[in-house]
Amino acid sequence: MDFLWNAEQEQIRDAIERVCAPFDADYWLEKDHEGGFPHDFHKALADAGWLGIAMPEAYGGAGLGISEAALMMHTISATGAGLSGASAVHMNIFGLHPVVVFGSEAQKKRWLPPLIAGHDKACFGVTEPNAGLNTLKLQTKAVRDGDYYVVSGQKVFISTAQVANKILLLVRTRPVEECKGTEGLSLFYTDLDRSHIEVHEIPKLGRKCVDTNQLFIDGLRIPVEDRIGEENKGFSYILHGMNPERILIAAEAVGLGRAALARAALYAKERVVFDRPIGQNQGIQHPLAQSWMELEAAHLMVQKAAFLYDRGLPCAAEANAAKYLAAEACGKACETAIFTHGGMGYAKEYHVERYMRESWIPRLAPVSPQMIMNFIAEKVLGLPKSY
């Protein structure tokens, strides 16, 4: 395995850095204070052709792999945009993968080009208040009515629903008591019709400019042609987006950790106390060095998981491990950055407190660290299922 980026990948990194350059740390500090979706940042990436990096060329995408997509998301985050910048385009990169794999030719032609061009913004409607990570117990239901499905229920922790005009929606089309295994759920990509979907923003700790919401769906009519694949097979379709999502958020976490580490190292070199830079003290050096090593190790797992995925090889364990390791390394790096800054680390103008707040996102989502350990214990180590 080659651990060096090839020429194309280096060009991707450099190009993304150029797009991100006008959106510096002060831009994201203002967004963190004022809120409001970063439409100009989203448009800049769309105009440069990056929103379709992992989408087929036939529909306007670049036709590249998750390795390149992970590099892109890592680069966005590492420039200082952090999870605010990454989350603004995260859904575009992996969200419609079930359409790419299972959608009809007509659906791909109808849905992919507008998303890649930045004309459409999509959100991801899976999680529900009473189901959490137990996706097979989703209660939001769709009832067939001629050429339509009528949908009612609730979704929660839905990012970008304030600005999205499309939603990838997983709902129940067969009662749970009649289902075996993973049957009973269907997947739709449809208009976010606000006359039948109430969107309520959830105030949260960080990432103010990328909204998180609870959705109340009442009588939403979805045309049959907006269903992806077969009825009642939606869970198996959504699984095809889970490993890429874990890989991408892991890459974003490593990028965020590296942004925090870079600021901490710079501050440690410039801050003089007792007539010497604080970075000369091992009490400052060692935690920073440890964070560098932890981030490097996590990034290697991200690269391995992406490498396997792009070659069609099993990668669930590696994708989950990458997400876990990257989130933990990111959280530690952001905490260390605050300690390095001392009291200044608590001040918004030095940016690292924002990084610390954003570092909670990859630790909590899209799957908890405990569930990842459950997965590894059961699927890799062969231990009895614990839940």
Secondary structure, DSSP 8 states (H G I E B T S, - for coil): ---S--HHHHHHHHHHHHHHTTS-HHHHHHHHHH----HHHHHHHHHTT-TTTTS-GGGT-----HHHHHHHHHHHIIIIIHHHHHHHHHHHHHTTHHHHHHS-HHHHHHHHHHHHTTS--EEEE---TTTTT-GGG---EEEEETTEEEEEEEEEEEETTTT-SEEEEEEESS-GGG--TT-SEEEEEEE--TTTEEEEE---SS-TTS-EEEEEEEEEEEEGGGEESSTTBHHHHHHHHHHHHHHHHHHHHHHHHHHHHHHHHHHHHH-EETTEEGGGSHHHHHHHHHHHHHHHHHHHHHHHHHHHHHTT---HHHHHHHHHHHHHHHHHHHHHHHHHHGGGGGSGGGSHHHHHHHTHHHHHSSS-HHHHHHHIIIIIT------
